[in-house]
Amino acid sequence: MKLKRLAIIRLPGLPEGLTLEGFGDGLNVVTGPNASGKSSLIRALRHLIDPASDPGGALTLEAELASGEHTWTVTRSGSEL
């Protein structure tokens, strides 16, 4: 399964939100200075793939995943997945 797009609309620690897309087929590396959102990106991914994870505050996330010819959109708003 491949991550095609990740939209972090609301997440504690990342007040402005962001959208990432254009991931490569192989390994993707995220770099940046301290407090630029790298750890928040990992937290967002964890909250999308682990429904039991506790977001510890209000969040709204959306991801588009693909496998072969199939595409899924996953949305999490608070504890609702």
Phi and psi restraints in degrees (value plus and minus 20) as a CYANA .aco file:
   2 LYS   PHI    -140.0  -100.0
   2 LYS   PSI     114.9   154.9
   3 LEU   PHI     -99.2   -59.2
   3 LEU   PSI     100.2   140.2
   4 LYS   PHI    -116.7   -76.7
   4 LYS   PSI     -58.0   -18.0
   5 ARG   PHI    -174.1  -134.1
   5 ARG   PSI     122.7   162.7
   6 LEU   PHI    -152.8  -112.8
   6 LEU   PSI     102.1   142.1
   7 ALA   PHI    -133.3   -93.3
   7 ALA   PSI      96.3   136.3
   8 ILE   PHI    -119.9   -79.9
   8 ILE   PSI      81.5   121.5
   9 ILE   PHI    -105.8   -65.8
   9 ILE   PSI     -63.4   -23.4
  10 ARG   PHI    -167.9  -127.9
  10 ARG   PSI     107.4   147.4
  11 LEU   PHI    -176.7  -136.7
  11 LEU   PSI     109.1   149.1
  12 PRO   PHI     -74.8   -34.8
  12 PRO   PSI     113.6   153.6
  13 GLY   PHI      73.5   113.5
  13 GLY   PSI     -28.1    11.9
  14 LEU   PHI    -156.0  -116.0
  14 LEU   PSI      56.9    96.9
  15 PRO   PHI     -84.7   -44.7
  15 PRO   PSI     -48.6    -8.6
  16 GLU   PHI    -111.3   -71.3
  16 GLU   PSI     -34.9     5.1
  17 GLY   PHI      49.7    89.7
  17 GLY   PSI     151.7   191.7
  18 LEU   PHI    -187.8  -147.8
  18 LEU   PSI     142.0   182.0
  19 THR   PHI    -148.4  -108.4
  19 THR   PSI     111.0   151.0
  20 LEU   PHI    -137.6   -97.6
  20 LEU   PSI     116.3   156.3
  21 GLU   PHI    -173.5  -133.5
  21 GLU   PSI     153.8   193.8
  22 GLY   PHI      61.8   101.8
  22 GLY   PSI      11.3    51.3
  23 PHE   PHI     -86.8   -46.8
  23 PHE   PSI     123.8   163.8
  24 GLY   PHI     -98.9   -58.9
  24 GLY   PSI     150.9   190.9
  25 ASP   PHI     -93.7   -53.7
  25 ASP   PSI     -46.6    -6.6
  26 GLY   PHI    -118.4   -78.4
  26 GLY   PSI    -161.0  -121.0
  27 LEU   PHI     -94.9   -54.9
  27 LEU   PSI     113.2   153.2
  28 ASN   PHI    -132.7   -92.7
  28 ASN   PSI     112.1   152.1
  29 VAL   PHI    -135.5   -95.5
  29 VAL   PSI     112.7   152.7
  30 VAL   PHI    -129.9   -89.9
  30 VAL   PSI     104.3   144.3
  31 THR   PHI    -148.5  -108.5
  31 THR   PSI     141.0   181.0
  32 GLY   PHI     146.0   186.0
  32 GLY   PSI     149.3   189.3
  33 PRO   PHI     -91.0   -51.0
  33 PRO   PSI     148.8   188.8
  34 ASN   PHI     -74.7   -34.7
  34 ASN   PSI     125.0   165.0
  35 ALA   PHI      42.8    82.8
  35 ALA   PSI       9.4    49.4
  36 SER   PHI    -119.6   -79.6
  36 SER   PSI     -24.2    15.8
  37 GLY   PHI      89.4   129.4
  37 GLY   PSI     -11.8    28.2
  38 LYS   PHI     -81.5   -41.5
  38 LYS   PSI     -69.2   -29.2
  39 SER   PHI     -87.4   -47.4
  39 SER   PSI     -54.2   -14.2
  40 SER   PHI     -84.1   -44.1
  40 SER   PSI     -56.5   -16.5
  41 LEU   PHI     -80.8   -40.8
  41 LEU   PSI     -65.0   -25.0
  42 ILE   PHI     -85.3   -45.3
  42 ILE   PSI     -61.8   -21.8
  43 ARG   PHI     -80.8   -40.8
  43 ARG   PSI     -62.2   -22.2
  44 ALA   PHI     -81.1   -41.1
  44 ALA   PSI     -66.0   -26.0
  45 LEU   PHI     -80.8   -40.8
  45 LEU   PSI     -62.9   -22.9
  46 ARG   PHI     -81.6   -41.6
  46 ARG   PSI     -62.4   -22.4
  47 HIS   PHI     -86.3   -46.3
  47 HIS   PSI     -46.7    -6.7
  48 LEU   PHI     -98.9   -58.9
  48 LEU   PSI     -56.0   -16.0
  49 ILE   PHI    -114.9   -74.9
  49 ILE   PSI     -32.9     7.1
  50 ASP   PHI    -141.4  -101.4
  50 ASP   PSI      74.2   114.2
  51 PRO   PHI     -80.1   -40.1
  51 PRO   PSI     -41.6    -1.6
  52 ALA   PHI    -104.4   -64.4
  52 ALA   PSI     -27.3    12.7
  53 SER   PHI     -87.7   -47.7
  53 SER   PSI     122.7   162.7
  54 ASP   PHI    -114.0   -74.0
  54 ASP   PSI      93.3   133.3
  55 PRO   PHI     -89.3   -49.3
  55 PRO   PSI     -37.9     2.1
  56 GLY   PHI      44.6    84.6
  56 GLY   PSI       9.5    49.5
  57 GLY   PHI     132.3   172.3
  57 GLY   PSI     159.8   199.8
  58 ALA   PHI     -90.8   -50.8
  58 ALA   PSI     115.6   155.6
  59 LEU   PHI    -167.7  -127.7
  59 LEU   PSI     133.1   173.1
  60 THR   PHI    -161.5  -121.5
  60 THR   PSI     100.4   140.4
  61 LEU   PHI    -153.9  -113.9
  61 LEU   PSI     132.5   172.5
  62 GLU   PHI    -167.1  -127.1
  62 GLU   PSI     115.7   155.7
  63 ALA   PHI    -154.7  -114.7
  63 ALA   PSI     127.2   167.2
  64 GLU   PHI    -132.4   -92.4
  64 GLU   PSI     104.5   144.5
  65 LEU   PHI    -139.6   -99.6
  65 LEU   PSI     126.7   166.7
  66 ALA   PHI    -154.5  -114.5
  66 ALA   PSI     124.8   164.8
  67 SER   PHI    -166.1  -126.1
  67 SER   PSI      91.7   131.7
  68 GLY   PHI      43.0    83.0
  68 GLY   PSI    -146.5  -106.5
  69 GLU   PHI    -110.5   -70.5
  69 GLU   PSI     -22.8    17.2
  70 HIS   PHI    -116.7   -76.7
  70 HIS   PSI     121.4   161.4
  71 THR   PHI    -150.3  -110.3
  71 THR   PSI     117.7   157.7
  72 TRP   PHI    -145.2  -105.2
  72 TRP   PSI     127.1   167.1
  73 THR   PHI    -134.4   -94.4
  73 THR   PSI     106.5   146.5
  74 VAL   PHI    -132.2   -92.2
  74 VAL   PSI     109.6   149.6
  75 THR   PHI    -145.7  -105.7
  75 THR   PSI     117.2   157.2
  76 ARG   PHI    -149.2  -109.2
  76 ARG   PSI     106.8   146.8
  77 SER   PHI    -147.1  -107.1
  77 SER   PSI      89.0   129.0
  78 GLY   PHI      43.9    83.9
  78 GLY   PSI    -146.8  -106.8
  79 SER   PHI    -113.6   -73.6
  79 SER   PSI     -21.9    18.1
  80 GLU   PHI    -107.8   -67.8
  80 GLU   PSI     104.5   144.5
